[in-house]
Each structure stands twice: as C-alpha cells, then as structure tokens.
Amino acid sequence: MSFVPADPTVLHPMPGQSRVVLLKPLVTSPLIEVGEFSYYDDPDDPTAFETRNVLYHYGPEKLVIGRFCALGEGVRFIMNGANHRMDGPSTFPFPIMGGSWADHFDLVSGLPGRGDTVVGNDVWFGYRTTVMPGVRIGHGAVIASGSVVVDDVPDYGIVGGNPAKLIRRRYSDADVDRLLALAWWDWPAEHLTEHIRTVMSGSVDALEAAAPKPR
C-alpha cells in the first residue's frame, strides 16, 4: 500500500477554503522563518499575514515558527520594534516624527530587545492570541484564545489569560521527554503519512512503537 503525503508547497491546502493558508509558501520576509504545514486561518485576508499579524517588525530580530503549527484567526506577534523608552519623563518617540527631532534618532534605534521570537513545532494558537517580543514557545504547546503571552511557554504546556499563565502540561515530565526524543514532526513524510492516526490519537507508547527504526 502506498501512502501519499500532503503537499507542503500549496498556498491553500483545503479545497474551496481560501481562508486557510500554509505560511511557508506565503512569507517573503527574510526575518520570518516558518516550517512546513504550519497554517493560518482567517476569513478576511490570510495572505496579509506578514503585514497584519507580524507587527512592528523592523529587525534584526526574527520570528521563527516550527512545523505543523495551527494559528487561529487574529493571532498577532508583536516584535521588538514596538518598544518605547521608559527611562525618561516621556515614552513618546519624538525622533520618528521628523524635522530636527530626527537628529535624536539614536534615542529610539538603540533600544534593548529580547531577541528572536521562537515557536516550536506542533503549537496550537487559539483565536486572537497575542505573543509579545522575544517569547519562546515550546513544542506541543497550546495557547488559549485571547491570551497575551509575555513569558516563555514550556514544551507541551497549556497557557491562558492576560498575562498568560501555565494552566497545566499535557503530559508528565517523563512523557514530555519521550515525545521530544521521538520528534514526530521530523519523521520522513511517507512514514508520517503511514502513522497519522497514531500521531493524532495514539498513546506515547504507540508513538514509540510507530517511530522509524534506526538504520
């Protein structure tokens, strides 16, 4: 029996559903990296993801999203360019207004940042979640709808709220270690295709049994 993987290069993977786009074939910015099959769902214009959903992205920090991530409508990534000075009497960015004020551009260009925003593999973002600059979100995490993520999220953690707090982890520490070692998102496409049901609904034991055998 042959197993045919889905095509990671198509823009709209669901026939008749233009609201769903795969991000890897969509993004053009060198500051955004997205793994295969990660998608964004938006009934308005999902193809505007780079400008409507990744905000204040002036660089050099990157947004890195792993494979097989699901991004619900209105997910926003706030990047380091949104920062304002807070060490003086005013937070207003006078130099960007022009005129002689622009002579003081160093006051806004040298702000410290939190580094790249990094999302692991197999992360599910609920409706209208917001991710703040420099956050790192672990593999297999779930971000509840409306959450504002200001701190790092552990592997297989479920977080929610504003600011988002850890609600629980999806698996025990021991099983999280096993899942990370299995890294099913890196399996060869044909092998993954053969074991989709196990990946979606099986136990950790079953996933271990289905893993590719070392050669």
Summary of the structure (lengths in Angstrom):
residues: 215
radius of gyration: 19.8
end to end distance: 21.7
largest distance: 71.4
contacts: 593
relative contact order: 0.11
helix: 26%
strand: 20%
